[in-house]
Amino acid sequence: MKIDVKPDWWKTLFDDVYLVTDARSVCDDDITRREVDAVCKLLPMAKGHTILDLCGGQGRHSLELAKRGYGHCTVLDYSHVLLEHGRSNALKAGLPVDFVHGDAADSGLQDQTYDHVLILGNSLGYMPESVDDLRIMQEVMRVLKPGGHVLIDVTDGVVVREKFNPNAWHEIDDRIIVCRQRQLEEDYIRAREVVICKEQGLMRDQTYAIRIFLPEVLEALVGKAGFVEIAMQRGFSAHEKEGDYGFMNHRLLVTARRPE
């Protein structure tokens, strides 16, 4: 039976439960540091640069960048829950990170504001049509300063197809179990995620769909949006061990520049 997915599933999935189910990737400080190491290596970062963390969730990458002295980071995300987590963490740590609610395809941010835009953690390909991904990249182009850079971090579609696992589950602790059923359909992964707590019972039963990008498709998308100097690194993983991390290993890192 085909897994049915609402086109706007991304408006409701990213909440407090998400921070539990994906904690081994998105709440692990060591992983965040390794990911930010990659960002700083691949982009010509300077301490005075303005940085937009697009679809940045609770801002874990921006908070790490701020710790390293990059004091002009803005996180834009649709999830009020994640944004509030980020604001709270920034306040506790005394870090100057701005958190903005908005849509990645229509951010409302000013033209030519940022030196760098980051799209990290497999945060592209949520919307049902490929033209939506182009709209997001065009929005990135709009808010970047001339000569500014974008870095995109997504799962490698080639490896996903080779290692596709239709069923996966893991225990978060001795209380909570996450079960995922997946279907590979052309350039999409459809998934049903069921989260069960041994004490409270069912915590979540939700479906979602994520587009998987072949390297040449992602390169073409970035080029179509008008970017130049497109470079790609394959095989990146912030996880030190092999495993099924919900497509958060075997990633493509793509950098490109807005023309002057």
N, C-alpha and C positions, 0 to 999 in steps of 0.2 A: 504494500500500500504506500502510495506517495505521501511523504510528509508535507502537510499543508502549512504554509508560512504566510503570515500577514506581511504586506509590503513595508509597513512601518514598525516592524518588530523592534528595531533599534531604539525606539522611543521609550520602551519600558524595560528592556532587559538589564540595563546597567544601573543596578541599585545596590543595596546592602548585601543582598544574597550573592550578587556577582562578585563582590569583594571577598566573599567566603569561597565560592566555587573556583575562582581563578587566582586565589591567594598565592599559590606556588609560583606564579609568574608575575602578577601585577602588584603583589604586596611583599616581594622579596627584595630587600635593599641591595644584596649582592648582585642580583640580576639587573636591577636598575642601574647600578654603577657600571656594570659591564656594557650595558646598552648605551649609556651616556659616554663612556670611553670611546665607543665606535662613532658616535655623533661627532665628538670633538676631533677625532682622527680624520674623518671624511670631509668635514666642512671647515672653511677658513674662519674659524670663530675668533672674535675679539671681545674683550670684557665689556666694551661699550656698545656692542651690537644689540639690536632689538630682535627678539626671538618670539615667534608664534608657535605654540604647541597645539596644533589643530587636532580636534578630537582627543584631547589630552587627558580626559577623565579626571581623576583626582590629582593630576599634576605631578606625578611622581618623578618624571623626567625633569620638569621645570624646577622642582624643589631641589633636585640633585645639582642641576646647573647653577642655581642660586647659591648653593653651598660652595660651589667652586668659583664664585665671584662674578657670575653672569647675572647682573642685577636688573635686567630689563626683559623678563619673561612674562608672556601672557598665555594663559590656558583658555582655549575656547572648547566648550563641550555642550551637548544637548541635555545631559543628565544633571538635574538640580542636586540629586543625591550625591553624586561624585564631586561636583563642584563644592558643595558644602564640606565634604570631607577634606578636600584640598585646602579650602580657606582656613579651616580649623587647624590643619597640620602646619600651614604656613605661619599662622599666628603664634602657635606654640613654639615654633622654631625661630621666630623672628626673621622670616625670609620674605623679601620684597617681590612676591609673585602675584600677578593680577589674575582673577578668575572671571570669565565672561560666559554668559549663557548665549548660545546661538547655534545656527545651522551651518555646517561646513560648506554647503553650496551657496549660501546667501548669508554671510557672516554679519553684515552691517558694519564691518570695520572700515577704517579709512583707506583710501588708495595709497599705495606706495609707502607703507608704514614700516615694514619689517625687513631686516637684513637676511633673516633665515626663517623658513617655515618648516616645521617638523610634522610628519604624519607617521607616527610610530605605533608599534604594537598591533599590526594587522588591522588598522583602522580605516582601510579603504575597501570598497566593494560591498558595502552593506545595502545599498539601494538596489531596486529590482532591475534597472536598466543600465547598460553600459554608458549611455549618454549622461547619466547622473555622475559617474566618475569623472567624465570630461568636464562637467560643470564645476566640480570641486577643484579640479586642476586649474581651470580658468579663474576661479576665485582666488586660488593661491597666487597665480600670476598677477592678479589685480592688486593684491595687498603687499606683494613684494616690491622693494625698491628696485630700480634698474640695476642690474648686476647682482641682485640678491640670489640666494640659493634655497633650494628645497631638498629635503631628504625624506624618502618614502621607504618604509619598512613593512614588508608584507611577506606572507608565507610563499614559498617557492612552489608554484603550481605543478611543476614537473615532479618534484619529490612527493608532493601530496598524492599524485596519481600513482606513483610507484609504490608508496607505502600505505595506501588507503586502508583504513581500518573501520569497518562499518559499525562496530560496537566497541565502546570503551567505558571503563568505570574506574574510579579511584576513591579511596577513603581519605577524607580530609583530616580526620582525627578518629577517635574511637566512637564518635557520635554521628557524623555526617558522611553520607555516601552520594557521589555524583555519578549518574549513569547517562551516557550519550549514545543515541542511535543516529547513524549518519547515512546519507545517500549521496552518491556522486552523480551529478547530472550536468553534462556538458561542462560549462565553466563555473558551476556552482557546487557548493556543499550545502545540502539541506540537513538540518540536525534537530533532534528532539532531545532536550535536556531535562532530566528528572532528578530532583535533589530531595533526598529523604533523610530526616533526622530520626535517630532511634528513639528519641524522647518525645519529639513534637509531631512526628509523622511527616507528611508531604510538605515540603517547603517551596517547591517550584516544579511546574510542568509546563515548559514553554518551548516553542520552536523558533528557529532562526535560519537564515541563509546567508552565506558569505561567498562572494565571487573569488575564485582562485585565479591568479595571474600567471600565465606563462611569461618568461622573461621578455620575449620579443613583443608580446601584447602590451606589457607594461611600458616598455620603451616607446612603442608606437603611440600610446596614450599620452605620455609626457611630451613627446615631440609634437603631437597634434595640438596640444595646448599652447605651443609656441616656445617651449624651453629648448635650450641649446646646451652643448657640452654634457650630454647625458652619459653617465658612467654607472656601471652596475657591478655589485659584488654579490656573489652567490655563496651559499653554505654557511652563513652567519647563524650562530646560536649562542644565546647568553646562558643557556643551561649547560652545565658541565657533564651531564650524563644523558645518554639516549633515553627516549621515552615518549609517550603520547601526552603532549602538553597542550592539547587543543589547538594545534597548528602554530604554536609559538616557538618552534624550532625549525631549522632548515629554511632560513628566510632570505629574501632578496632585499638588498639595500641599494636604492637607486638615488643618485644625486644628479642635480641639473641646475642650470643657471638661467635666470631671466636676462634676456639681452639688454644691453645698455640703451 
